[in-house]
Amino acid sequence: MYNYKSEINKASQLMLFVGDYVQLHYNYLGNHSDWVQVIDIEPCDICLLSNGSRVCASSEYIKEALSEGQYKEKHNV
């Protein structure tokens, strides 16, 4: 029997804001260790990133997220 709820729980939604920085699991437009900034949030929690990518605000696509302040502190910007 297929359990729809267990499929939903595999990837958790993230609460992101414009200005946050994220690292992607698969950054097709750059290095996987690159940090990119969220520059807009579209309907259905789709994040437009500074590298031109659009990803869902989900742990399925986003490896790590930092607020703008956390990013600047961590990277001495």
PDB file of N, CA, C and O in Angstrom:
ATOM      1  N   MET A   1       0.836  -1.180   0.000  1.00  0.00           N
ATOM      2  CA  MET A   1       0.000   0.000   0.000  1.00  0.00           C
ATOM      3  C   MET A   1       0.883   1.246   0.000  1.00  0.00           C
ATOM      4  O   MET A   1       1.837   1.332   0.773  1.00  0.00           O
ATOM      5  N   TYR A   2       0.575   2.186  -0.843  1.00  0.00           N
ATOM      6  CA  TYR A   2       1.343   3.416  -0.986  1.00  0.00           C
ATOM      7  C   TYR A   2       0.998   4.382   0.143  1.00  0.00           C
ATOM      8  O   TYR A   2      -0.177   4.645   0.395  1.00  0.00           O
ATOM      9  N   ASN A   3       2.014   4.910   0.823  1.00  0.00           N
ATOM     10  CA  ASN A   3       1.794   5.836   1.924  1.00  0.00           C
ATOM     11  C   ASN A   3       2.212   7.235   1.485  1.00  0.00           C
ATOM     12  O   ASN A   3       3.394   7.576   1.512  1.00  0.00           O
ATOM     13  N   TYR A   4       1.246   8.029   1.086  1.00  0.00           N
ATOM     14  CA  TYR A   4       1.489   9.380   0.580  1.00  0.00           C
ATOM     15  C   TYR A   4       2.145  10.269   1.635  1.00  0.00           C
ATOM     16  O   TYR A   4       3.037  11.049   1.302  1.00  0.00           O
ATOM     17  N   LYS A   5       1.728  10.170   2.892  1.00  0.00           N
ATOM     18  CA  LYS A   5       2.287  11.015   3.950  1.00  0.00           C
ATOM     19  C   LYS A   5       3.773  10.767   4.144  1.00  0.00           C
ATOM     20  O   LYS A   5       4.521  11.714   4.385  1.00  0.00           O
ATOM     21  N   SER A   6       4.218   9.534   4.048  1.00  0.00           N
ATOM     22  CA  SER A   6       5.644   9.276   4.233  1.00  0.00           C
ATOM     23  C   SER A   6       6.461   9.891   3.107  1.00  0.00           C
ATOM     24  O   SER A   6       7.602  10.296   3.330  1.00  0.00           O
ATOM     25  N   GLU A   7       5.910   9.971   1.912  1.00  0.00           N
ATOM     26  CA  GLU A   7       6.603  10.626   0.798  1.00  0.00           C
ATOM     27  C   GLU A   7       6.726  12.127   1.041  1.00  0.00           C
ATOM     28  O   GLU A   7       7.754  12.725   0.724  1.00  0.00           O
ATOM     29  N   ILE A   8       5.704  12.726   1.589  1.00  0.00           N
ATOM     30  CA  ILE A   8       5.722  14.157   1.868  1.00  0.00           C
ATOM     31  C   ILE A   8       6.786  14.491   2.906  1.00  0.00           C
ATOM     32  O   ILE A   8       7.456  15.517   2.784  1.00  0.00           O
ATOM     33  N   ASN A   9       6.956  13.664   3.906  1.00  0.00           N
ATOM     34  CA  ASN A   9       7.868  13.946   5.007  1.00  0.00           C
ATOM     35  C   ASN A   9       9.336  13.776   4.641  1.00  0.00           C
ATOM     36  O   ASN A   9      10.199  14.215   5.402  1.00  0.00           O
ATOM     37  N   LYS A  10       9.654  13.163   3.518  1.00  0.00           N
ATOM     38  CA  LYS A  10      11.058  12.947   3.140  1.00  0.00           C
ATOM     39  C   LYS A  10      11.790  14.257   2.909  1.00  0.00           C
ATOM     40  O   LYS A  10      12.945  14.391   3.314  1.00  0.00           O
ATOM     41  N   ALA A  11      11.159  15.214   2.278  1.00  0.00           N
ATOM     42  CA  ALA A  11      11.764  16.515   2.031  1.00  0.00           C
ATOM     43  C   ALA A  11      10.976  17.560   2.804  1.00  0.00           C
ATOM     44  O   ALA A  11       9.776  17.734   2.591  1.00  0.00           O
ATOM     45  N   SER A  12      11.663  18.252   3.704  1.00  0.00           N
ATOM     46  CA  SER A  12      10.950  19.243   4.498  1.00  0.00           C
ATOM     47  C   SER A  12      11.044  20.625   3.866  1.00  0.00           C
ATOM     48  O   SER A  12      12.064  20.999   3.286  1.00  0.00           O
ATOM     49  N   GLN A  13       9.962  21.364   3.994  1.00  0.00           N
ATOM     50  CA  GLN A  13       9.908  22.734   3.493  1.00  0.00           C
ATOM     51  C   GLN A  13      10.782  23.612   4.373  1.00  0.00           C
ATOM     52  O   GLN A  13      10.877  23.392   5.581  1.00  0.00           O
ATOM     53  N   LEU A  14      11.410  24.595   3.776  1.00  0.00           N
ATOM     54  CA  LEU A  14      12.238  25.548   4.498  1.00  0.00           C
ATOM     55  C   LEU A  14      11.563  26.908   4.481  1.00  0.00           C
ATOM     56  O   LEU A  14      10.882  27.253   3.515  1.00  0.00           O
ATOM     57  N   MET A  15      11.744  27.671   5.527  1.00  0.00           N
ATOM     58  CA  MET A  15      11.231  29.030   5.556  1.00  0.00           C
ATOM     59  C   MET A  15      12.382  29.962   5.193  1.00  0.00           C
ATOM     60  O   MET A  15      13.285  30.196   5.997  1.00  0.00           O
ATOM     61  N   LEU A  16      12.337  30.485   3.983  1.00  0.00           N
ATOM     62  CA  LEU A  16      13.387  31.365   3.492  1.00  0.00           C
ATOM     63  C   LEU A  16      12.833  32.752   3.236  1.00  0.00           C
ATOM     64  O   LEU A  16      11.632  32.927   3.031  1.00  0.00           O
ATOM     65  N   PHE A  17      13.714  33.730   3.252  1.00  0.00           N
ATOM     66  CA  PHE A  17      13.338  35.113   3.018  1.00  0.00           C
ATOM     67  C   PHE A  17      14.253  35.705   1.954  1.00  0.00           C
ATOM     68  O   PHE A  17      15.378  35.246   1.759  1.00  0.00           O
ATOM     69  N   VAL A  18      13.752  36.732   1.269  1.00  0.00           N
ATOM     70  CA  VAL A  18      14.591  37.449   0.309  1.00  0.00           C
ATOM     71  C   VAL A  18      15.803  37.979   1.076  1.00  0.00           C
ATOM     72  O   VAL A  18      15.664  38.577   2.143  1.00  0.00           O
ATOM     73  N   GLY A  19      16.987  37.750   0.519  1.00  0.00           N
ATOM     74  CA  GLY A  19      18.232  38.162   1.174  1.00  0.00           C
ATOM     75  C   GLY A  19      18.986  37.011   1.809  1.00  0.00           C
ATOM     76  O   GLY A  19      20.187  37.122   2.052  1.00  0.00           O
ATOM     77  N   ASP A  20      18.291  35.888   2.086  1.00  0.00           N
ATOM     78  CA  ASP A  20      18.967  34.714   2.645  1.00  0.00           C
ATOM     79  C   ASP A  20      19.945  34.137   1.627  1.00  0.00           C
ATOM     80  O   ASP A  20      19.831  34.388   0.427  1.00  0.00           O
ATOM     81  N   TYR A  21      20.900  33.365   2.121  1.00  0.00           N
ATOM     82  CA  TYR A  21      21.868  32.674   1.273  1.00  0.00           C
ATOM     83  C   TYR A  21      21.674  31.176   1.411  1.00  0.00           C
ATOM     84  O   TYR A  21      21.401  30.678   2.503  1.00  0.00           O
ATOM     85  N   VAL A  22      21.817  30.452   0.298  1.00  0.00           N
ATOM     86  CA  VAL A  22      21.636  29.002   0.309  1.00  0.00           C
ATOM     87  C   VAL A  22      22.752  28.313  -0.471  1.00  0.00           C
ATOM     88  O   VAL A  22      23.349  28.886  -1.383  1.00  0.00           O
ATOM     89  N   GLN A  23      23.011  27.080  -0.086  1.00  0.00           N
ATOM     90  CA  GLN A  23      23.854  26.171  -0.868  1.00  0.00           C
ATOM     91  C   GLN A  23      22.932  25.097  -1.413  1.00  0.00           C
ATOM     92  O   GLN A  23      22.071  24.589  -0.696  1.00  0.00           O
ATOM     93  N   LEU A  24      23.108  24.753  -2.673  1.00  0.00           N
ATOM     94  CA  LEU A  24      22.254  23.759  -3.317  1.00  0.00           C
ATOM     95  C   LEU A  24      22.922  22.386  -3.302  1.00  0.00           C
ATOM     96  O   LEU A  24      24.148  22.287  -3.308  1.00  0.00           O
ATOM     97  N   HIS A  25      22.119  21.341  -3.284  1.00  0.00           N
ATOM     98  CA  HIS A  25      22.667  19.988  -3.410  1.00  0.00           C
ATOM     99  C   HIS A  25      23.305  19.813  -4.788  1.00  0.00           C
ATOM    100  O   HIS A  25      24.376  19.219  -4.908  1.00  0.00           O
ATOM    101  N   TYR A  26      22.650  20.329  -5.819  1.00  0.00           N
ATOM    102  CA  TYR A  26      23.143  20.210  -7.195  1.00  0.00           C
ATOM    103  C   TYR A  26      23.082  21.577  -7.846  1.00  0.00           C
ATOM    104  O   TYR A  26      22.030  21.993  -8.330  1.00  0.00           O
ATOM    105  N   ASN A  27      24.200  22.273  -7.859  1.00  0.00           N
ATOM    106  CA  ASN A  27      24.259  23.615  -8.430  1.00  0.00           C
ATOM    107  C   ASN A  27      24.733  23.495  -9.873  1.00  0.00           C
ATOM    108  O   ASN A  27      25.935  23.494 -10.141  1.00  0.00           O
ATOM    109  N   TYR A  28      23.798  23.394 -10.786  1.00  0.00           N
ATOM    110  CA  TYR A  28      24.125  23.192 -12.191  1.00  0.00           C
ATOM    111  C   TYR A  28      24.759  24.424 -12.832  1.00  0.00           C
ATOM    112  O   TYR A  28      25.386  24.326 -13.887  1.00  0.00           O
ATOM    113  N   LEU A  29      24.594  25.588 -12.189  1.00  0.00           N
ATOM    114  CA  LEU A  29      25.124  26.816 -12.759  1.00  0.00           C
ATOM    115  C   LEU A  29      26.378  27.287 -12.037  1.00  0.00           C
ATOM    116  O   LEU A  29      26.745  28.457 -12.144  1.00  0.00           O
ATOM    117  N   GLY A  30      27.037  26.407 -11.312  1.00  0.00           N
ATOM    118  CA  GLY A  30      28.260  26.784 -10.596  1.00  0.00           C
ATOM    119  C   GLY A  30      28.770  25.643  -9.751  1.00  0.00           C
ATOM    120  O   GLY A  30      28.359  24.494  -9.915  1.00  0.00           O
ATOM    121  N   ASN A  31      29.662  25.970  -8.851  1.00  0.00           N
ATOM    122  CA  ASN A  31      30.279  25.009  -7.948  1.00  0.00           C
ATOM    123  C   ASN A  31      29.280  24.636  -6.850  1.00  0.00           C
ATOM    124  O   ASN A  31      28.533  25.495  -6.382  1.00  0.00           O
ATOM    125  N   HIS A  32      29.259  23.385  -6.441  1.00  0.00           N
ATOM    126  CA  HIS A  32      28.323  22.926  -5.413  1.00  0.00           C
ATOM    127  C   HIS A  32      28.559  23.614  -4.071  1.00  0.00           C
ATOM    128  O   HIS A  32      27.648  23.666  -3.245  1.00  0.00           O
ATOM    129  N   SER A  33      29.754  24.139  -3.837  1.00  0.00           N
ATOM    130  CA  SER A  33      30.023  24.818  -2.569  1.00  0.00           C
ATOM    131  C   SER A  33      29.677  26.306  -2.616  1.00  0.00           C
ATOM    132  O   SER A  33      29.800  26.998  -1.605  1.00  0.00           O
ATOM    133  N   ASP A  34      29.248  26.805  -3.772  1.00  0.00           N
ATOM    134  CA  ASP A  34      28.881  28.216  -3.904  1.00  0.00           C
ATOM    135  C   ASP A  34      27.654  28.544  -3.059  1.00  0.00           C
ATOM    136  O   ASP A  34      26.722  27.747  -2.952  1.00  0.00           O
ATOM    137  N   TRP A  35      27.674  29.721  -2.469  1.00  0.00           N
ATOM    138  CA  TRP A  35      26.508  30.261  -1.788  1.00  0.00           C
ATOM    139  C   TRP A  35      25.828  31.214  -2.746  1.00  0.00           C
ATOM    140  O   TRP A  35      26.494  32.052  -3.354  1.00  0.00           O
ATOM    141  N   VAL A  36      24.526  31.109  -2.896  1.00  0.00           N
ATOM    142  CA  VAL A  36      23.762  32.004  -3.757  1.00  0.00           C
ATOM    143  C   VAL A  36      22.665  32.655  -2.923  1.00  0.00           C
ATOM    144  O   VAL A  36      22.170  32.077  -1.956  1.00  0.00           O
ATOM    145  N   GLN A  37      22.300  33.867  -3.317  1.00  0.00           N
ATOM    146  CA  GLN A  37      21.337  34.633  -2.538  1.00  0.00           C
ATOM    147  C   GLN A  37      19.933  34.492  -3.114  1.00  0.00           C
ATOM    148  O   GLN A  37      19.747  34.442  -4.330  1.00  0.00           O
ATOM    149  N   VAL A  38      18.953  34.429  -2.224  1.00  0.00           N
ATOM    150  CA  VAL A  38      17.546  34.432  -2.621  1.00  0.00           C
ATOM    151  C   VAL A  38      17.193  35.871  -2.982  1.00  0.00           C
ATOM    152  O   VAL A  38      17.248  36.757  -2.129  1.00  0.00           O
ATOM    153  N   ILE A  39      16.826  36.110  -4.255  1.00  0.00           N
ATOM    154  CA  ILE A  39      16.513  37.483  -4.670  1.00  0.00           C
ATOM    155  C   ILE A  39      15.020  37.717  -4.856  1.00  0.00           C
ATOM    156  O   ILE A  39      14.585  38.866  -4.935  1.00  0.00           O
ATOM    157  N   ASP A  40      14.228  36.653  -4.929  1.00  0.00           N
ATOM    158  CA  ASP A  40      12.780  36.792  -5.006  1.00  0.00           C
ATOM    159  C   ASP A  40      12.150  35.459  -4.616  1.00  0.00           C
ATOM    160  O   ASP A  40      12.763  34.402  -4.767  1.00  0.00           O
ATOM    161  N   ILE A  41      10.935  35.522  -4.120  1.00  0.00           N
ATOM    162  CA  ILE A  41      10.182  34.311  -3.803  1.00  0.00           C
ATOM    163  C   ILE A  41       8.871  34.389  -4.569  1.00  0.00           C
ATOM    164  O   ILE A  41       8.083  35.318  -4.397  1.00  0.00           O
ATOM    165  N   GLU A  42       8.659  33.398  -5.414  1.00  0.00           N
ATOM    166  CA  GLU A  42       7.494  33.337  -6.293  1.00  0.00           C
ATOM    167  C   GLU A  42       6.430  32.450  -5.653  1.00  0.00           C
ATOM    168  O   GLU A  42       6.703  31.774  -4.661  1.00  0.00           O
ATOM    169  N   PRO A  43       5.227  32.444  -6.208  1.00  0.00           N
ATOM    170  CA  PRO A  43       4.172  31.572  -5.663  1.00  0.00           C
ATOM    171  C   PRO A  43       4.641  30.118  -5.538  1.00  0.00           C
ATOM    172  O   PRO A  43       5.511  29.662  -6.281  1.00  0.00           O
ATOM    173  N   CYS A  44       4.053  29.415  -4.594  1.00  0.00           N
ATOM    174  CA  CYS A  44       4.359  27.994  -4.309  1.00  0.00           C
ATOM    175  C   CYS A  44       5.770  27.821  -3.763  1.00  0.00           C
ATOM    176  O   CYS A  44       6.379  26.769  -3.957  1.00  0.00           O
ATOM    177  N   ASP A  45       6.300  28.833  -3.084  1.00  0.00           N
ATOM    178  CA  ASP A  45       7.618  28.777  -2.437  1.00  0.00           C
ATOM    179  C   ASP A  45       8.762  28.482  -3.402  1.00  0.00           C
ATOM    180  O   ASP A  45       9.713  27.786  -3.047  1.00  0.00           O
ATOM    181  N   ILE A  46       8.673  29.006  -4.612  1.00  0.00           N
ATOM    182  CA  ILE A  46       9.774  28.891  -5.577  1.00  0.00           C
ATOM    183  C   ILE A  46      10.703  30.077  -5.353  1.00  0.00           C
ATOM    184  O   ILE A  46      10.275  31.230  -5.396  1.00  0.00           O
ATOM    185  N   CYS A  47      11.975  29.784  -5.115  1.00  0.00           N
ATOM    186  CA  CYS A  47      12.968  30.827  -4.854  1.00  0.00           C
ATOM    187  C   CYS A  47      13.753  31.132  -6.124  1.00  0.00           C
ATOM    188  O   CYS A  47      14.280  30.225  -6.768  1.00  0.00           O
ATOM    189  N   LEU A  48      13.828  32.401  -6.480  1.00  0.00           N
ATOM    190  CA  LEU A  48      14.681  32.858  -7.569  1.00  0.00           C
ATOM    191  C   LEU A  48      16.005  33.230  -6.934  1.00  0.00           C
ATOM    192  O   LEU A  48      16.062  34.045  -6.014  1.00  0.00           O
ATOM    193  N   LEU A  49      17.069  32.620  -7.436  1.00  0.00           N
ATOM    194  CA  LEU A  49      18.397  32.793  -6.840  1.00  0.00           C
ATOM    195  C   LEU A  49      19.277  33.712  -7.671  1.00  0.00           C
ATOM    196  O   LEU A  49      19.016  33.948  -8.851  1.00  0.00           O
ATOM    197  N   SER A  50      20.319  34.224  -7.038  1.00  0.00           N
ATOM    198  CA  SER A  50      21.206  35.191  -7.685  1.00  0.00           C
ATOM    199  C   SER A  50      21.955  34.608  -8.879  1.00  0.00           C
ATOM    200  O   SER A  50      22.483  35.365  -9.693  1.00  0.00           O
ATOM    201  N   ASN A  51      22.016  33.291  -9.003  1.00  0.00           N
ATOM    202  CA  ASN A  51      22.672  32.679 -10.164  1.00  0.00           C
ATOM    203  C   ASN A  51      21.688  32.383 -11.293  1.00  0.00           C
ATOM    204  O   ASN A  51      22.064  31.784 -12.301  1.00  0.00           O
ATOM    205  N   GLY A  52      20.428  32.800 -11.130  1.00  0.00           N
ATOM    206  CA  GLY A  52      19.421  32.600 -12.158  1.00  0.00           C
ATOM    207  C   GLY A  52      18.590  31.339 -11.992  1.00  0.00           C
ATOM    208  O   GLY A  52      17.625  31.135 -12.729  1.00  0.00           O
ATOM    209  N   SER A  53      18.945  30.497 -11.043  1.00  0.00           N
ATOM    210  CA  SER A  53      18.201  29.257 -10.806  1.00  0.00           C
ATOM    211  C   SER A  53      16.883  29.550 -10.092  1.00  0.00           C
ATOM    212  O   SER A  53      16.736  30.558  -9.401  1.00  0.00           O
ATOM    213  N   ARG A  54      15.943  28.649 -10.281  1.00  0.00           N
ATOM    214  CA  ARG A  54      14.692  28.646  -9.533  1.00  0.00           C
ATOM    215  C   ARG A  54      14.584  27.280  -8.860  1.00  0.00           C
ATOM    216  O   ARG A  54      14.648  26.246  -9.526  1.00  0.00           O
ATOM    217  N   VAL A  55      14.422  27.282  -7.544  1.00  0.00           N
ATOM    218  CA  VAL A  55      14.292  26.029  -6.798  1.00  0.00           C
ATOM    219  C   VAL A  55      13.177  26.154  -5.772  1.00  0.00           C
ATOM    220  O   VAL A  55      12.850  27.249  -5.314  1.00  0.00           O
ATOM    221  N   CYS A  56      12.610  25.028  -5.425  1.00  0.00           N
ATOM    222  CA  CYS A  56      11.619  24.963  -4.370  1.00  0.00           C
ATOM    223  C   CYS A  56      12.324  25.152  -3.024  1.00  0.00           C
ATOM    224  O   CYS A  56      13.435  24.658  -2.829  1.00  0.00           O
ATOM    225  N   ALA A  57      11.688  25.854  -2.111  1.00  0.00           N
ATOM    226  CA  ALA A  57      12.244  26.066  -0.768  1.00  0.00           C
ATOM    227  C   ALA A  57      12.099  24.777   0.026  1.00  0.00           C
ATOM    228  O   ALA A  57      11.249  24.671   0.911  1.00  0.00           O
ATOM    229  N   SER A  58      12.933  23.804  -0.298  1.00  0.00           N
ATOM    230  CA  SER A  58      12.824  22.472   0.276  1.00  0.00           C
ATOM    231  C   SER A  58      14.216  21.883   0.493  1.00  0.00           C
ATOM    232  O   SER A  58      15.153  22.180  -0.249  1.00  0.00           O
ATOM    233  N   SER A  59      14.334  21.051   1.511  1.00  0.00           N
ATOM    234  CA  SER A  59      15.614  20.387   1.778  1.00  0.00           C
ATOM    235  C   SER A  59      15.988  19.408   0.661  1.00  0.00           C
ATOM    236  O   SER A  59      17.123  18.936   0.603  1.00  0.00           O
ATOM    237  N   GLU A  60      15.052  19.109  -0.208  1.00  0.00           N
ATOM    238  CA  GLU A  60      15.353  18.260  -1.358  1.00  0.00           C
ATOM    239  C   GLU A  60      16.338  18.952  -2.308  1.00  0.00           C
ATOM    240  O   GLU A  60      17.150  18.292  -2.957  1.00  0.00           O
ATOM    241  N   TYR A  61      16.261  20.273  -2.385  1.00  0.00           N
ATOM    242  CA  TYR A  61      17.108  21.045  -3.295  1.00  0.00           C
ATOM    243  C   TYR A  61      18.165  21.867  -2.567  1.00  0.00           C
ATOM    244  O   TYR A  61      19.241  22.115  -3.111  1.00  0.00           O
ATOM    245  N   ILE A  62      17.865  22.289  -1.348  1.00  0.00           N
ATOM    246  CA  ILE A  62      18.741  23.194  -0.609  1.00  0.00           C
ATOM    247  C   ILE A  62      19.452  22.435   0.502  1.00  0.00           C
ATOM    248  O   ILE A  62      18.827  21.840   1.380  1.00  0.00           O
ATOM    249  N   LYS A  63      20.782  22.474   0.434  1.00  0.00           N
ATOM    250  CA  LYS A  63      21.615  21.756   1.398  1.00  0.00           C
ATOM    251  C   LYS A  63      21.719  22.517   2.715  1.00  0.00           C
ATOM    252  O   LYS A  63      21.645  21.919   3.789  1.00  0.00           O
ATOM    253  N   GLU A  64      21.892  23.838   2.633  1.00  0.00           N
ATOM    254  CA  GLU A  64      22.063  24.660   3.831  1.00  0.00           C
ATOM    255  C   GLU A  64      21.550  26.062   3.537  1.00  0.00           C
ATOM    256  O   GLU A  64      21.620  26.535   2.403  1.00  0.00           O
ATOM    257  N   ALA A  65      21.040  26.715   4.557  1.00  0.00           N
ATOM    258  CA  ALA A  65      20.538  28.083   4.397  1.00  0.00           C
ATOM    259  C   ALA A  65      21.013  28.925   5.571  1.00  0.00           C
ATOM    260  O   ALA A  65      21.064  28.463   6.711  1.00  0.00           O
ATOM    261  N   LEU A  66      21.361  30.180   5.266  1.00  0.00           N
ATOM    262  CA  LEU A  66      21.769  31.144   6.282  1.00  0.00           C
ATOM    263  C   LEU A  66      21.053  32.464   6.031  1.00  0.00           C
ATOM    264  O   LEU A  66      20.801  32.836   4.885  1.00  0.00           O
ATOM    265  N   SER A  67      20.730  33.163   7.104  1.00  0.00           N
ATOM    266  CA  SER A  67      20.210  34.517   6.930  1.00  0.00           C
ATOM    267  C   SER A  67      21.350  35.385   6.402  1.00  0.00           C
ATOM    268  O   SER A  67      22.512  34.981   6.435  1.00  0.00           O
ATOM    269  N   GLU A  68      21.016  36.566   5.922  1.00  0.00           N
ATOM    270  CA  GLU A  68      22.052  37.462   5.403  1.00  0.00           C
ATOM    271  C   GLU A  68      23.076  37.792   6.493  1.00  0.00           C
ATOM    272  O   GLU A  68      24.276  37.820   6.223  1.00  0.00           O
ATOM    273  N   GLY A  69      22.613  38.040   7.713  1.00  0.00           N
ATOM    274  CA  GLY A  69      23.508  38.337   8.832  1.00  0.00           C
ATOM    275  C   GLY A  69      24.407  37.162   9.173  1.00  0.00           C
ATOM    276  O   GLY A  69      25.604  37.346   9.394  1.00  0.00           O
ATOM    277  N   GLN A  70      23.848  35.952   9.218  1.00  0.00           N
ATOM    278  CA  GLN A  70      24.645  34.752   9.503  1.00  0.00           C
ATOM    279  C   GLN A  70      25.698  34.532   8.419  1.00  0.00           C
ATOM    280  O   GLN A  70      26.837  34.169   8.711  1.00  0.00           O
ATOM    281  N   TYR A  71      25.301  34.757   7.164  1.00  0.00           N
ATOM    282  CA  TYR A  71      26.231  34.583   6.053  1.00  0.00           C
ATOM    283  C   TYR A  71      27.413  35.555   6.177  1.00  0.00           C
ATOM    284  O   TYR A  71      28.568  35.159   6.018  1.00  0.00           O
ATOM    285  N   LYS A  72      27.115  36.823   6.461  1.00  0.00           N
ATOM    286  CA  LYS A  72      28.164  37.835   6.565  1.00  0.00           C
ATOM    287  C   LYS A  72      29.092  37.535   7.734  1.00  0.00           C
ATOM    288  O   LYS A  72      30.303  37.732   7.637  1.00  0.00           O
ATOM    289  N   GLU A  73      28.529  37.062   8.832  1.00  0.00           N
ATOM    290  CA  GLU A  73      29.350  36.717  10.009  1.00  0.00           C
ATOM    291  C   GLU A  73      30.242  35.511   9.711  1.00  0.00           C
ATOM    292  O   GLU A  73      31.430  35.518  10.033  1.00  0.00           O
ATOM    293  N   LYS A  74      29.673  34.492   9.103  1.00  0.00           N
ATOM    294  CA  LYS A  74      30.419  33.255   8.822  1.00  0.00           C
ATOM    295  C   LYS A  74      31.533  33.492   7.798  1.00  0.00           C
ATOM    296  O   LYS A  74      32.593  32.871   7.885  1.00  0.00           O
ATOM    297  N   HIS A  75      31.301  34.383   6.832  1.00  0.00           N
ATOM    298  CA  HIS A  75      32.263  34.611   5.755  1.00  0.00           C
ATOM    299  C   HIS A  75      33.013  35.933   5.897  1.00  0.00           C
ATOM    300  O   HIS A  75      33.676  36.375   4.959  1.00  0.00           O
ATOM    301  N   ASN A  76      32.912  36.558   7.055  1.00  0.00           N
ATOM    302  CA  ASN A  76      33.617  37.802   7.341  1.00  0.00           C
ATOM    303  C   ASN A  76      33.430  38.848   6.249  1.00  0.00           C
ATOM    304  O   ASN A  76      34.396  39.454   5.786  1.00  0.00           O
ATOM    305  N   VAL A  77      32.195  39.052   5.845  1.00  0.00           N
ATOM    306  CA  VAL A  77      31.891  40.030   4.789  1.00  0.00           C
ATOM    307  C   VAL A  77      31.534  41.353   5.432  1.00  0.00           C
ATOM    308  O   VAL A  77      31.242  42.322   4.731  1.00  0.00           O
TER     309      VAL A  77
END
